[in-house]
């Protein structure tokens, strides 16, 4: 459907188009018509966003935004409504991208959408004032690598991050180091744990890892993101900081041997 056709589309026709593009994971309101009114999470993601929308400036004039894992474009649309100069939404799923492009056309909002994985963000060749990385981490087989790539290649300043978290919500007060023989720390539920679920959760074969709260925060820090605020459960507003990420490989010196292993 062309933009000119969309300008005269009636509610009944719009509902048919929305149904044809279903199922929808984002419940958007397109000219008053909801895309997923019976969502199992309720009015999602609006019901969640309502709790942290004030963490993002109302005026994003002149700012650029990258929405990684944009789905049907709820956050991309919101950032453009706040005046962002440029919004780019990326996702690997062509089904969601068709929905996102349709939604932007119906709302007459200029947003670019590309089929791209987080592993390929270096190919964009630019950094963004705000990166949105929500609801993606636990779908990845290599979650920490994704954070490293975002930090190195696309995060100029701010990142809005969210991950499903399971396990303890207490963040452990860790010592600087532990002796090799101290093993009971790993039995502490508040110690950073990344649960390897290997598809076995919520009937979703794309689920791989779920961190507890301490692990999510530790992963963000280790990738170079300073947690500025946790405005809502599982949501973090972070600032990108310079960091030297140690390479994999020989980096531990065993005193008894005097050499790297």
LINFEN-V567808 format. One record per residue. N is the residue number from 1. SS is DSSP state (H for helix, E for strand, L for the rest). PSI is psi in whole degrees, 0 to 359 (none if undefined). BURIAL is b if it has 9 or more other C-alpha atoms within 8 Angstrom, else e. Layout:
BEGIN
N & SS & PSI & BURIAL
N & SS & PSI & BURIAL
END
This chain:
BEGIN
1 & L & 130 & e
2 & L & 162 & e
3 & H & 323 & b
4 & H & 324 & e
5 & H & 323 & e
6 & H & 330 & b
7 & H & 338 & e
8 & L & 8 & e
9 & L & 137 & e
10 & L & 171 & e
11 & H & 321 & e
12 & H & 317 & e
13 & H & 322 & e
14 & H & 317 & b
15 & H & 321 & b
16 & H & 318 & e
17 & H & 317 & e
18 & H & 316 & b
19 & H & 318 & b
20 & H & 332 & e
21 & L & 359 & b
22 & L & 173 & e
23 & L & 154 & e
24 & L & 138 & b
25 & L & 330 & b
26 & L & 127 & b
27 & L & 94 & b
28 & L & 159 & b
29 & E & 103 & e
30 & E & 105 & b
31 & L & 39 & e
32 & L & 353 & e
33 & E & 126 & b
34 & E & 141 & b
35 & L & 334 & b
36 & L & 65 & b
37 & L & 341 & e
38 & L & 27 & e
39 & L & 138 & b
40 & L & 343 & e
41 & L & 8 & e
42 & L & 213 & e
43 & L & 76 & b
44 & L & 137 & b
45 & L & 7 & b
46 & H & 321 & e
47 & H & 331 & b
48 & H & 316 & e
49 & H & 330 & e
50 & L & 334 & e
51 & L & 345 & b
52 & L & 13 & b
53 & H & 331 & e
54 & H & 352 & e
55 & H & 344 & e
56 & L & 135 & e
57 & L & 139 & e
58 & L & 331 & e
59 & L & 110 & e
60 & L & 26 & b
61 & E & 131 & e
62 & L & 358 & e
63 & L & 154 & b
64 & E & 144 & b
65 & E & 135 & b
66 & E & 122 & b
67 & E & 103 & b
68 & E & 125 & b
69 & L & 50 & b
70 & L & 343 & b
71 & L & 228 & b
72 & L & 5 & b
73 & L & 19 & b
74 & H & 309 & b
75 & H & 327 & e
76 & H & 315 & b
77 & H & 317 & b
78 & H & 318 & e
79 & H & 323 & b
80 & H & 324 & b
81 & H & 335 & e
82 & L & 7 & b
83 & L & 11 & b
84 & E & 137 & b
85 & L & 319 & b
86 & E & 135 & b
87 & E & 128 & b
88 & E & 123 & b
89 & E & 132 & b
90 & E & 147 & b
91 & E & 157 & b
92 & L & 345 & e
93 & L & 114 & e
94 & H & 332 & e
95 & H & 312 & e
96 & H & 323 & b
97 & H & 324 & b
98 & H & 319 & b
99 & H & 316 & b
100 & H & 316 & b
101 & H & 321 & b
102 & H & 314 & e
103 & H & 317 & b
104 & H & 323 & b
105 & H & 315 & b
106 & H & 319 & b
107 & L & 359 & e
108 & L & 49 & e
109 & L & 132 & b
110 & L & 101 & e
111 & L & 140 & b
112 & E & 133 & e
113 & E & 136 & b
114 & E & 147 & b
115 & E & 109 & b
116 & L & 144 & b
117 & L & 160 & b
118 & H & 332 & b
119 & H & 343 & e
120 & H & 12 & e
121 & H & 336 & b
122 & H & 331 & b
123 & H & 344 & e
124 & H & 330 & e
125 & L & 27 & e
126 & L & 159 & e
127 & L & 152 & e
128 & E & 147 & b
129 & E & 324 & b
130 & E & 127 & b
131 & E & 130 & b
132 & E & 121 & b
133 & E & 81 & b
134 & E & 134 & b
135 & L & 28 & b
136 & L & 321 & b
137 & H & 314 & b
138 & H & 354 & b
139 & H & 0 & b
140 & L & 140 & b
141 & L & 338 & e
142 & L & 70 & e
143 & H & 320 & b
144 & H & 325 & e
145 & H & 320 & e
146 & H & 316 & b
147 & H & 320 & b
148 & H & 316 & b
149 & H & 320 & b
150 & H & 314 & b
151 & H & 317 & b
152 & H & 324 & e
153 & H & 331 & b
154 & L & 343 & b
155 & E & 104 & b
156 & E & 324 & b
157 & E & 286 & b
158 & E & 150 & b
159 & E & 131 & b
160 & E & 116 & b
161 & E & 142 & b
162 & E & 139 & b
163 & L & 144 & b
164 & L & 136 & b
165 & E & 141 & b
166 & L & 155 & b
167 & L & 200 & e
168 & L & 141 & b
169 & L & 4 & b
170 & L & 133 & e
171 & L & 117 & b
172 & L & 146 & e
173 & L & 100 & e
174 & L & 149 & e
175 & L & 167 & e
176 & L & 328 & e
177 & L & 165 & e
178 & L & 147 & e
179 & L & 153 & e
180 & L & 326 & e
181 & L & 354 & e
182 & L & 108 & e
183 & L & 343 & e
184 & H & 340 & e
185 & H & 330 & e
186 & H & 347 & e
187 & H & 353 & e
188 & L & 122 & e
189 & L & 337 & e
190 & L & 353 & b
191 & L & 147 & b
192 & L & 118 & b
193 & L & 136 & b
194 & E & 108 & b
195 & E & 123 & e
196 & E & 107 & e
197 & L & 340 & b
198 & L & 62 & e
199 & L & 342 & b
200 & L & 61 & b
201 & L & 129 & e
202 & L & 26 & e
203 & L & 33 & e
204 & L & 110 & e
205 & L & 351 & b
206 & L & 357 & e
207 & L & 129 & b
208 & L & 307 & b
209 & E & 143 & b
210 & E & 121 & b
211 & E & 157 & b
212 & L & 177 & b
213 & H & 317 & b
214 & H & 323 & b
215 & H & 317 & b
216 & H & 315 & b
217 & H & 322 & b
218 & H & 320 & b
219 & H & 318 & b
220 & H & 313 & b
221 & H & 315 & b
222 & H & 336 & e
223 & L & 357 & b
224 & L & 21 & b
225 & E & 121 & b
226 & E & 125 & b
227 & E & 114 & b
228 & E & 325 & e
229 & E & 147 & e
230 & E & 85 & b
231 & E & 343 & b
232 & E & 156 & e
233 & L & 125 & e
234 & L & 2 & b
235 & E & 135 & b
236 & E & 134 & b
237 & E & 120 & b
238 & E & 156 & b
239 & E & 135 & b
240 & E & 127 & b
241 & L & 150 & e
242 & L & 140 & e
243 & L & 146 & e
244 & L & 106 & e
245 & L & 119 & e
246 & L & 139 & e
247 & L & 156 & e
248 & L & 151 & e
249 & L & 195 & e
250 & L & 117 & e
251 & L & 3 & e
252 & L & 123 & e
253 & E & 122 & b
254 & E & 117 & b
255 & L & 323 & e
256 & L & 338 & e
257 & L & 331 & e
258 & L & 20 & e
259 & E & 161 & e
260 & E & 147 & e
261 & L & none & e
END
